[in-house]
Amino acid sequence: MRLFQLLSLLQTSRDWSGTDLASRLEVDIRTVRRDIERLRDLGYPVVAAQGRAGYRLGAGAKLPPLLLDDEEAIAVAIGLRTAASGTIAGIEESSLRALAKLEQVLPSRLRHRVQLVHSVTETLPSHGPTVDPDTLTAIATACRDHEILRFDYSSHDGTASVRKTEPHRVVHTGRRWYLVGWDVDRGDWRTYRVDRIQPRIPTGPRFTPREVPELAGYVSRGVSTSAYRYHAKITLGVSASVAAQRVPPTTGVIEALDDDTCLLHTGSNSLDEIIVYVGLFDFPFTIEEPPELIARARELADRFAQASASR
């Protein structure tokens, strides 16, 4: 248990003096030194901090054994099972291999809890696009290092183009991965589907990060409204909190108007698709724009009225 506590301290982003470690662990300096050597024997690269007497956990040439508490072990096991049916191409087999290794060393009490969760959980297969892990890594590296990223991109209508972007963040919505970045040639923020990106190597020069928009709202607008031919605004006769339970961020953006009404921003390449979607809501709504959507709703309303009147 003391080794686990020591490792947890060393994994934080700071240097620890021997005196500080001894105080936190409630032992003497000699015990700390012995425990440091035990961690090194186990493969953990504990190095002396430069400039003063102290310790930190460095990067090693090989992966050392992990020390996990009960909740961490369960979280990793469930996460690996989920990743096995995820949206990153080729990660399924690696996740299952890692899960098998972990379950072999789990104490019986933890193995039972993990198996219980698995036994009552069904994961629906994903038929959507998958992301190449090398592409995801290349994008993440460019984001971290603030380097211009050039890539071939295929838009939703199949149009191919070459983009030059200051990458900011990768966003995962649960179904798809997106890159948010500043498009250098267009002079504006853009959202790109990662499964449509083919990075060009090497990356470009470094850049100074810009002040970014509010990320969650920006991505939600980008994937639910901006990318489509028709942009709709629809007043809903319920509070924003109620509407948010029905409308996921990937489908629309909810804007509160007052305690009892809110505004839905959504989009589609089909007017009928928007009408059918909001028509299935079990609360009142009013279409505000665009005019084409209002006209199409009236046309369909007349058609349904005629169909019901003939019965």
N, C-alpha and C positions, 0 to 999 in steps of 0.2 A: 504494500500500500504506500510506503514512504517513497519507493522508487517511482511509482505512478505520480505522486504529488510533485516530486522533483522534476520529472519530465514535463508535467503540465506547466510548471513555472518557466522552465527553459524554453518552451514552445511559444511563449509570449514574445512580442516584438520589443525586447529590452535586454540589456546586459545585467547579469546578477553577480554581485560580489559574493564571496564565500560567507561573509558575515551576514549579509541579507538572507541568503539561503538557509543558513543555520537558524536564524531567528524565525523565519517562516515555518521551517520544519520542526522547530523546537529540539534541535540536536546541536552537538558541538561541531567545530570546523573540521576536525579529523573525520567525523562520520560523513560529512558532506563530501570530502575528498574521496573517501572509500566508495560512496554511492556514485560519484561521478565516474570513477574507474569501472564500476559495475555496468553502468550504462554504456560506456565505451566498449566493454567486452561484449555486450549484446549487439553492438553494431551502430549505436547512436553516435553521430559525430559531434560530441561536445567539445568545443574549442574554447581556449582562453581569449577573453576580450582584449583587444589591443589597447595599450596606453595605461591600463591599470589592472589590478588583480580582479578577475571576474570571469564569468562563464556565459556562454550562449550556445544555442543549438545551430550548428552549421549544416551546409548541404553535403551529403555524403555521396560516394561513388556507387553505392547500392542501397536498396530500400531496406531499412532495418525493421525488426519486428515492431508491431504496433501495440501500444497499451491502451485499451479502450475500457471505459466503465460500462455498466450494464446498459444504460440508455443509449450510449453511443453505438454499442455493438448492435442493438436492435435497429437503430436508425440506419446504420450502414447496410444491414441485411435486407431490410425492406426497400431501401433505395436501390440496391443492386437488382432486386427482383423487378422493380419498376423499370429500371433502365433496360432490362432485357427485352422489354416490349416497347421501347421508346422510339424517338424520331431521328436518332443518329445512326447512320448506316454502319454496319459491321460491329457495333458495340455489343450486340446481343450475346454472342458467344463468349466474349471476354467477361461480360457481367456474370454470366452463369458460372464460368470457371472460378472467378473470384468468390462468388457466393458459395460454391461447393467447398472451397478452402476454408472460408469463414465458419460455415456450419459444422465442419469437422472439429473445430477447436472450441466451439461455444459450449459452455456448461449446460447440463441437461435442462436446468431451469429456464435458461434463456432460449435454448433451442426449441423448447416447448412453446414459449410465447411467440417466437417467430413463425413456427409451423402453424400455430393457431390462426395468426393473421392471414397467412397464405391459404389456409384451408377454406376460409370463408370469403376470399377475395377472388373475383374474376376480372381480368383485364381484357377489354374489347380490343381486337387487333386493329392497328392503325393502317389505313389504306392511303394515307396522305403521303406527300413527298418526304423523303428522308434527306438528311444533311451529311455530307462527307466529313468525317472527323478531322481530316487534314485541312479542309477548307475552314472549318470552325476554329481550329488552332491558329491558322495563319491570320485570320481576322482578329482573334483575341490578342495575338502577339502585336499586331499593328496598333490596336487600341491601347495596349499597355505602354508601348514604346513611343506613341504619338508620331507614327510614321504614315505618310501619304500611302493610301492603298489604291492601286490600279487593278481593275478587274473587268472581265467580260460579263455582261449582264443581259439576261433575257427577260423582257417585261411580260405582263400577263397576257398580252396579245401575240407574243412570240417575237416581237421586234428585238433584234440584237444590237447592242451598243457597247462602247468602251467607256467606263466611268473612272473618274479620278476623285477620291473622297478622303476627307479627314475623318477617319473612323472614331466614333465616340463610345458606343455601348452596343453589346449584343443583348437582345431581348427575346425571351422565350415565353410564348403565350400558352404553352401546354400542347398545342398542335403544330406550331411552326416557329422557326427561328428567324429573327429579323436583325439587320444591322441598321443602326441609326448613325448617320454621319453627315458632314457638311460637304455637299457636292461642289467641288472647286469650279467646274465649268459653268454650272447653273447658278452659283452664288446663293445657295439656299440649303436648308436642311432637307434631307430625304430619308425615307425608310425603304430598305431593300430586303427582299426575301433571300435568305442565305442559301436556300437550295437552288437559286437561280444565279448564284455568283460563282465565277471561276477566277480566282486570284491570279494576277500576273506577278511573277517573281523576277527580280527583287522588288521590295517595296521602295517607295520614293523617299524624299528627304523628310526630316523631322519637322513638326509644326507646333505652334503654341496653341493649346486647347482653347476653344471659344466657350463663351457662356452659353449653356445649352438650354433648350426649352424644358418645361416640366415634362419629364420623360414619359410617364404613364399615359397622360392625356394626349401627348403628341403621337405616340405609337398607336393608341386606340383610334385617333382620328385618321392616321395614315392607313391603317389596315381595314377600317370599317367604312370610311367615307371618301377620302381624297383620291383613292385609287380607281374610283368608279365613274362611269359616265354621268349618272344622276346622283345629286346630293340632295337629300330630303331633310326637312325640318318638320317635326310632328309634335304637337302639344299632347301630352298624356295627362289624363285626369287622375293621377295618383302622385304621391310624393316621390322624390328622387330615390329614396331608399327602397321603396317598394318596386319601382321600375328597374332598379339595378339588380334585383333578384331575378328578373325575367330577361333582361338584356345583357349579355356578356360583353366585356370590353372589346372583343374582336368583332362584334356586330354593330355596335353603336356607342355614342358618347351621350351620357345623361347630364343635362344642365338643370339644376334646380331653379324654379321660378318663384315658388312660395311653398308653404307647408303642404299644399294639396295638389299642386301641378308641377310638371317639369317638361323640359324640351328634349326630344330625342333627335340627335344628329346621326343619320345613317346614310348608306349609299348602296347602289347596285347598278349593274348594266341593264337591268330589266325593271320597268315600272311595275309590271304585274308581280314581280317577286317581292317588292316592297309592300304592295297592297296586301298580298296574301299574308306576309309576315305580321304586319301590324293588325290585320283583320282578325287574327287568332288571339289577340290580347283579350283578356277578360275584364278590361276596364276601358272607359271612353277615351277617344282620341280625336284630334282635329289636325288635318293635313294643312300645313302653312305654306310650304313650297317644296318643289318647283311647280309652276303652273301646269306643266305637262302631267304631273302626278295627280293634281286635283282634277284635271279633265278626264284622265283615265279612270279615276275612282268613280266619278259621276257616270261615265259610260258603263262601267261594270255594274254600278248600283241599279241603273235602269234595266240592264239585261237581267239581273237577278230578280228585280221587281216584276218584270214581265213573265219570267219563268215561274214565279210563285203564284202570280195572279191567274194563270191558266189552269191551275189545279182545282 
